[in-house]
Amino acid sequence: MEPLSQLVKSTLPNYLSNLPIPDSLGGWFKLSFKDWLALIPPTVVVAGISYTTYLAFCPAAQARCAAKASGRCNNQIRKHEPKVVDMIDVEDIAEKAAFCRCWKTKNWPYCDGSHGEHNKLTGDNVGPVVVKK
């Protein structure tokens, strides 16, 4: 316990007090390369803690992580059925129709562009199937 006490009471405050943090805005422009290098480790630590906090407490971040971890692509369409199958007669298509392949549409089985946000969040490149008459 003594090493931890030493770190918290003495080493860490001494390290932080010796960082080259300027007193004015103009002082940032006068820092040397060595001073900038000295500021990298505490900046990385603060960024890491901030990002971890964001992931832990932000509902949007938690939802994205859960969606990626599950591996499931259909999270909402006719979940009570063992397999989602739709039959569409080609004669019923006017000139062309775009069918969803990302399972995110609100207008199943037709594409409503929801794959755009899905692609942005996951890095995927899925798009619709377009059928022409």
C-alpha positions as MATLAB code, in Angstrom:
seq = 'MEPLSQLVKSTLPNYLSNLPIPDSLGGWFKLSFKDWLALIPPTVVVAGISYTTYLAFCPAAQARCAAKASGRCNNQIRKHEPKVVDMIDVEDIAEKAAFCRCWKTKNWPYCDGSHGEHNKLTGDNVGPVVVKK';
ca = [
       0.000    0.000    0.000;
       2.972    2.278    0.605;
       3.938    2.513   -3.129;
       0.388    3.551   -4.047;
       0.352    6.139   -1.275;
       3.703    7.496   -2.504;
       2.369    7.695   -6.057;
      -0.806    9.578   -5.117;
       0.677   11.877   -2.462;
       4.033   12.753   -3.965;
       4.965   11.445   -7.404;
       1.806   12.358   -9.324;
       1.491   15.921   -7.934;
       5.187   16.561   -8.628;
       4.799   15.264  -12.191;
       1.721   17.403  -12.848;
       3.253   20.535  -11.314;
       6.305   20.182  -13.582;
       4.271   20.027  -16.818;
       4.958   22.988  -19.129;
       1.443   24.480  -19.098;
       1.584   28.187  -20.079;
      -0.248   30.943  -18.210;
      -1.613   32.676  -21.322;
      -2.937   31.780  -24.753;
       0.186   33.191  -26.393;
       2.314   30.943  -24.206;
       1.091   27.862  -26.106;
       2.773   29.183  -29.243;
       6.095   29.601  -27.432;
       6.356   25.985  -26.227;
       9.307   24.024  -27.539;
       9.068   20.635  -29.220;
      10.269   18.981  -26.006;
       7.492   20.761  -24.057;
       4.854   19.493  -26.502;
       6.208   15.953  -26.148;
       5.928   16.245  -22.373;
       2.219   17.103  -22.715;
       1.362   14.003  -24.797;
       1.140   11.371  -21.985;
      -1.288   13.303  -19.742;
      -3.366   14.253  -22.794;
      -3.635   10.589  -23.813;
      -4.656    9.602  -20.284;
      -7.366   12.287  -20.129;
      -8.656   11.308  -23.599;
      -8.743    7.627  -22.618;
     -10.654    8.318  -19.418;
     -13.081   10.580  -21.305;
     -13.722    7.974  -24.010;
     -14.194    5.195  -21.451;
     -16.662    7.383  -19.558;
     -18.499    8.127  -22.801;
     -18.810    4.421  -23.582;
     -19.943    3.644  -20.035;
     -22.594    6.333  -19.638;
     -23.811    7.413  -23.102;
     -26.886    5.397  -24.218;
     -26.104    5.888  -27.920;
     -22.592    4.468  -27.482;
     -23.924    1.510  -25.518;
     -26.492    0.748  -28.239;
     -23.835    0.842  -30.978;
     -21.542   -1.474  -29.017;
     -24.384   -3.903  -28.287;
     -25.443   -3.979  -31.952;
     -21.896   -4.725  -33.100;
     -21.358   -7.408  -30.452;
     -24.556   -9.355  -31.187;
     -23.730   -9.996  -34.862;
     -27.455   -9.975  -35.631;
     -28.598   -7.964  -38.629;
     -32.399   -8.105  -38.129;
     -33.276   -6.451  -34.828;
     -36.889   -5.416  -35.480;
     -38.717   -6.932  -38.470;
     -41.182   -9.780  -37.742;
     -39.082  -11.288  -34.974;
     -41.879  -13.761  -34.086;
     -41.348  -15.656  -37.382;
     -38.598  -18.293  -37.690;
     -37.603  -16.924  -41.128;
     -38.694  -13.714  -42.846;
     -39.713  -14.476  -46.433;
     -41.562  -12.104  -48.776;
     -42.912  -12.996  -52.198;
     -43.355  -10.073  -54.594;
     -44.636  -10.632  -58.105;
     -42.553   -8.844  -60.740;
     -45.799   -7.864  -62.451;
     -46.707   -5.773  -59.373;
     -43.580   -3.609  -59.731;
     -44.239   -0.360  -61.594;
     -40.914    0.499  -63.245;
     -38.373   -0.376  -60.578;
     -38.309   -1.190  -56.859;
     -35.562   -1.055  -54.248;
     -35.652   -3.841  -51.666;
     -33.981   -3.597  -48.262;
     -30.973   -5.762  -47.418;
     -29.904   -4.114  -44.146;
     -33.056   -4.897  -42.109;
     -33.198   -1.328  -40.791;
     -36.086   -0.059  -42.963;
     -39.417    1.085  -41.524;
     -41.158    0.204  -44.817;
     -40.314   -3.522  -45.113;
     -39.541   -5.036  -47.656;
     -38.823   -1.791  -49.506;
     -35.691    0.284  -48.890;
     -36.142    3.669  -47.207;
     -32.449    4.617  -47.056;
     -31.895    3.454  -43.464;
     -28.767    1.608  -44.590;
     -26.983    4.972  -44.818;
     -26.902    5.422  -41.038;
     -26.207    1.703  -40.544;
     -23.206    1.937  -42.891;
     -21.917    5.044  -41.103;
     -22.158    3.412  -37.659;
     -20.751   -0.002  -38.565;
     -18.416    0.714  -41.484;
     -20.532   -1.630  -43.608;
     -21.356   -0.976  -47.277;
     -24.768   -2.616  -47.646;
     -27.337   -1.144  -50.034;
     -30.676   -2.134  -51.546;
     -31.454   -4.694  -54.248;
     -32.962   -2.767  -57.164;
     -35.323   -4.723  -59.435;
     -36.274   -3.225  -62.804;
     -39.183   -4.357  -64.912;
];
